[in-house]
Amino acid sequence: MVLESSNSVSAAAGRSWRPGVRWIPAALAVTLLALGCGADESRPAAEAAGDAEPPVVVSEPSDATDEAAPSDDAVSAEPVDTPSAETMPAAPEPASSGQEQAPSEQAGPIRSTAREDVLSALHDPFNPEHPEPLIDLSEVRGVVPPDSIPALEDPAFELAAEVEWLADVEPVLALEVNGDARAYPLRIMTWHELVNGTVGGVPVTVSYCPLCNSAVAYDRRVGDRILDFGTSGALLNSSLVMYDRQTESLWSHYTGQAVVGHLVGAELDLIPVQTVSFEAFLASHPDGEVLGLDTGHFRRYGQNPYESYDTNNRPFLFSGPTDDRLDPIARVVALRDGAEGVVIPTEMLAERRVVPFAFAGRELVAVFEPGTASALDSALISEGRDVGATGVFVRSLDGRPLELAPAEGGGFVDGASGAVYDILGRPSDSGAAALEPVEHLDTFWFAAAAFYPDAEIIAE
């Protein structure tokens, strides 16, 4: 799909998701379009929009007009890359994230399976022949055409030790599978949101949704299928809605579940991922790799298209009820198990640094360390205010309970053994075992409460 003008944007939207009439502020609408459509790169998208720009309307699936489309000077042409599907053998079984296997010994990229001849929920979500959806379709809000924010496909990585274009405090998504450690800088993820690739011999999709400030990684195998994902251009509870290119079912980024279409009810296995500073990743994984700037797209990597978003306390395009136990944009650490959820306010965790707790039958511990910049604060991500980094781990090692406390000079010391661990759960003694990470979300309260309305708040 090529977005050539405001008319082509409107026409493309007409072929995709269009439920619910919503008025989108012009500046943010053009910002979202700019993420994938190549708006004027010489100035911020909000500035390019101008105060006089009319709002963009996302309307009901009917005879919509082009009257509210953004102007031609706000959107310029750029092809959207959609990979060709190839039928390949099934991937090997995943191993635990702590099992060592040198990246150089990994197999090459694992290709996705072919597009299937099934009804598309991406372009026809209301078709009655679909299985019963898991959500109220009126709650899904279309914003931009599918793939306007282009996912990255098997992108190039660089050795972390050789990266000079990242500031120490810049946030990265840290992922480790079978000893293969990767960092995904938010200066890149903010503009692409999804990366399909292979890590540690496992087909993986890494996702980041700026609007709900959440990062989730998935094993992208479902049965015999190896899926790859694109951005649908729609939001559910102000959270990214993905689609798989094999069946064009719609998936919630937040839960990893197919909610509309052929695969409805299918769930992806989640892989622990943490948002930490580049300095912390490099110290923990000096031989790790970093998603490189050579993405095949021209974006203003390093600039923040959502400037001041995490301080305005107004979630974008969120229509659900708010839970006033916390401010909507309050940062929280969220865990989920089925329909159950628990959150720890990051502000409280930052004060205590270590919070032991129990959830879903397990004894766990959450930790906090300062030194990571917000990706949603200043115009330049490297200048974002310090929001710190979190981790959640099993509160035992080799059958022995852990007694973690903040260590002098950084990290966390186990009072029983004297071992010191970093924010990623790696020990300072290379011969010692790492802590077992637990999948969790660094996210905003409004999103955690929307997806898990009965979530317990750990406040003490």
N, C-alpha and C positions, 0 to 999 in steps of 0.2 A: 504494500500500500504506500502510495506517495501522497503526502499532504502538500498540495500545490497552492492553495489559497484558502480564504475563509469559507468559500462555498464548498471546497472539497472536505474541509473539516466538518462542516455541518452535514454534508452528504454521508461521510463515513460514520458520523454519530448516528445517523438515521438507520444504518444497517446494524447497529449494535444496541447496547443497553440504554433504554430511555424511560424507565419508570419514574414517577413522582415529579411534580413540578417544583423546582428549587431555584432560587435566585442566588447566583454565585457572585461575590464581589469581583469586579473586573480585574483588579490587580492580582488577586490570587488565582483567578481562572487563567489569566495569561501566563502567570508563573508556571502553573501546572502544564499548560500547553507547551511552554518554552522548554520544559524538561525533555520533551521528546521531539518537538517540532522545529527546534533551532531558531528561537527568537533572536532578535538583535543582540549579538554577543558583546557589543561595546558598552552596554549599560545594563543595570539590573532590570529584570523583567517587570517588577512592580513600577519602576520609573518609566519603562517603555509604555506601560499601559496608559499612564496619564490619568488625571483626575476626571476627565470628561468621558472616558471610555464607558459605554453602556454595559450593564451586567449581562452575563451569559445565562441563558435559560436551558436547563435540561428538562425536557417535557415528557408527557405521557406518550406511549407508543401509538401515535395517531398521525394525522396529516400535519406534521410540524413544518415550520417555515424556517428560513435562514436569517430572519431579521436580527436575531440576537447574537449571531456569530461574531467572533473577534475580528477586528479589522485586518486588512492585508499587511499593514506595516508591523503588526505584532506577531505574525506567524509566517515563517518562510519555509521553502521546500526542503525536505530531506527524506530520502528513502528510509523505510522502516525495515530492519533486517529480520526476516523470519527464516529459520534454518530449514533445509529440506529434511524430511524424515527418512530414516533408513532403518531397515529391519536388521537387528543385531542379536547375537546370543545374549542370554540373561547374564547379568553381572554376578560376580562372586558374592557369597554371603558376607554381610558386614561383620567386622570385628569391633570390639569395644574401643572407645576413643583412647584408652590408655595403652593399648597393645602396640608395641613398637614394630615398625616396619619402615625401612628407609624409603623416602620418597623416590629416590632414583630407581628403586626396584619395583615401583608401581607400574601397572599396565597403563597403556595410553588411554585417551578419553573414551568413555563408553557412550556409544550413540543411542539415541532414543529409538523406540519402536515406531512403526509407520502410523500415519493418520488413518483412523478407522472410519468406515462409512456408517456413521451414526448421526442422529439428530443433534444439531449444535445448540447448546444453551447460551453460547456467547452471542449469537446473532438472532436466536429465536427462543428466549427464555420462557415465554408465556405459552409455548405450544403445549396443549393438553396431553400430548403423547409422551411427554417427559414423565419419569417417576415423580412421585409427590416430593416437592422441594422441602428442605429442612428449615427454611426460613420464610418469612413473609416477604414476598417479592417487592412489595411497596417500600420496604426498608432499604433496598439497594438503590443508591444514587449514582446515576451516570454523570461523569465529569468530562472526560475526553475520549476519543476513539480508541479502540483496542490497539495495543502496541505503540501508542503515541509516546509512552515512556518505554524505551526499548530495553528488553532484557539482554544481558550479555551471555554469549554462548561459548563455552570453553575458552575463556580469555587468557591472555598471557600473564604470567606471574614473574616477579623479580625476587632475587635473593634479598631477604630483609636486611642483611648486613650491608648491602650495597645501595639501599634506598636513601637518597638525600633530599627528596622533595616532600617529605612528611615531617612536620614539627613533632617534637617529643610528646606533646600533650594531645595531639590529634587523635580522635576516636577511631578505632578500627574494630571490626567484628572478628574475634579470635575463635577459630575452629580447628579442632584436631581430630583426625580419624586415622586409626591404625598408625600412629606416629607421624602422620603427614600433617604438619601444622601450617595453616594458612591465615593470613590477615586480609580483611576486606575493608579498605578505608571508607569511612562514611563520606568523604569528599567525592567518592565515585558512586557509592551505593545510593546516595541521595538523588542522583540523576538517573539511575537505572533500576533500582529497587529489587531486581532479581538477577541472580547469576546461576546459570545451569552449567554444571561441570562434573568432574570426577575428582574426588579427594580420597586418598588412601585406598584406591581401588573400588570405591563405592560411588555410584551415581548420586550426586547431591545437588539440591537447590538451596541457595542462601538468599534470604529475603530481608528487606528492611523497609518499613513503612514510616516515613517521617511524620505523618499526620497523627499517628498514635504512638510514635517513638518506640517501635518494637522491632526486634530482630529475631527471626526464627530460621532454623536450618532443618532441612528434611532429607531423608532418604527417599529418592523419587521413584522408587519401585512400588508398584501395586500389582500383586499377582505376577502374571507373566509380562506385564507392561513395564517399560522404562519410560517414564513421562518426562517431558520438559515443559516449562511454564512460561507464560507471557502475562503482561499486565492487561486486564480487561478494560481499564479506563473507568471502572466503577468502584464505589466504596460501600462497605457495610459497617455501620457504627464508626464511620470515619476511618476505616481500616481497609487496606488494600484487598481487593478481590482479584485473585489470579484465575487463569484458565489453563488447562492442559491442552497442548496442541494435538494430542492423539484423539481425544473425544470431544474437545471443546466444552467440557464440563466446567462449572464455576466452583472455585475453591476459596475458602476463607484463609487468608494469610495468617490470621491470628490463631486459628485452631488447627490448621492443616487438614481440614475436612472438606470433602466435596459436598456442596450444599444445593446445587441445582444441576440437572443434566444426567447424562448416561451413567456416570459413576457416583451418583448421589449416595451419601452414606459412607463412602470409602474414606479411610484415614491414612495419612502419611505418618511414618515413624519419625519422631522428632529427635534431633541431635543437639546436644548442649552447645550453645554458642554464647560468648560473653562480649560485651562492649567494654573495651579497655583502651588505655593510651597506647600509641605506637611504641613508646619507650618501654612500657610494661611487656608488650608482646615480644619485642626484640630481646629484652633481658631474659625472658622465659624460654624463648625459642630462637636462639642466635642463628640456627640453621634453617629457620622457617622461611616461608615465601609470602610475598605481598602482591595482591592484585595490582597490576601495572596500569599506567596512564594510557598505554597504547590499546585503546578499546575499539578503535575503528569509528569512533564518534567524536565530534568536536563539541565539547562542553566546557563550561567555566569551572572545572574541577578546582575545589578549594574555596569557591564562593558558596554562600549559603542562600539558596532561593527562598528559604522560609525564615528570613531574618525576624527575630523577636517572637517567633511562634510559641516558644515554650515559656513565655512570660505574659502572654496576653489573656490567658485563662478562658479562651473561647475556642473550643474545638471546631475545626472546619467541617461544615456540612454534617453536623451530628444532630439528629432529630429525636434521639431516644431520651427517656427520662434520666435525670442526673441524680446521683447519690450524694447527698450533701455531707456525708461523713468526712469527706476530704474535698479539697478544691479539685475541679475537673482536670486541670493540668498538673496536679501534684504528681511528682515522680514516685513510682512504687516498684518494688520487686514483687512479681506475681508468679505463683505456681498454680498448676491446674492438674486435676486428676478426674477424668470423666466430666461430670457436670459440677464438680466441686472446685473451689478456688480459695486461695489464701494470699494475702498481700502484706508486705512490710513497707511502711512509708520510708522512702529513702532518706528523708530528713532525720527520722529517728535512728535509722541504721547508721547514718553518718556520725551521729553523736556518740553512739555506743561502739561502733566499728565491728562488733561481733554480736550476733543475735542467734542463740540456739533456739530451735523450735521443733515441733513434731507436726507432720502432715502426711496423710495417706498411709499411715502405719509405719512411717520411717522417722528416725531421729536425724535431723538435718541442722545445718548451721549456715547462716548468711553472713557475709563479710563485706566490708566497704573500705576502699582506699582512695584518698583524694589524688588529683593529678590528671584527670581526663577532662578535656574541653567539651562543652555542649556543641552539637552539630546544628542546633536550631536557635542559636542566640545571636551572635554577631554576624556582620556581613561576610567576614572571613572566618571559616571554621576554626582555624588555628588560633583565633583571638577570642573564641567563645569562653564564657565563664566556666570555672571549675565546677563540674557536677559530679566528679568522682566516678568510680567503677565499682561494680558489685560482683559477687560470686556466691553460688550456693553449692554446698557439698554434703555428702553423707558424713554424719558426725561419728564416724568410726573408721579405723584402718586396720586391716588384718584381724578383725574381731575385737580390737581394743578401742574403747571410747576415746574420742579426742577432746581436749580441753584447750581450745584455741583462745588466744588473747593477742591484742596488738603487740607487735615486737618493736623494740627500739631500732630505729633506722629503716623501718618499713617492713611490711609483711606481717605474718601471724605465727606466733610460737605456740607449740603444743606443750602445755605445762607438764604433761606426763613424760614425754620423751625428750623435750628440748629441741625438737626439729622445727625449723622455720620454713613456712610455705609462702609463696607469693599469691597475688590476687587470682592467678589462674590455677592455684592448687599445686604448683610445682615446688618440690623441696629444694632447699639450697644445697643439700648433699645430693649429688647426681646419682649416688647409688641407692638412695631411698625411694620408696614408692610415692607416687603422686596421689593426691586426694581424688575421690570419685566425684566428678561433676554431676550436677543435677540440672536438667533442663528447666529454665526459668525465663521470664521476660523482664527486662527493664522497660517500663512502659508508663503511660499516663493513667491516672486513676479512672477517668471517664470510660476508657476502653476496657480496662479490667472489670469495672462494675457492670458494663453493658453486656459483656460476654459471660460473666460469672456474677450475676446479681446478688447471690447469697454468699459472696466471698467473705471470709473472716478477715478482719484487720488485726494484725498483731501490733499492739500499740505499747506494750510494756516489755 
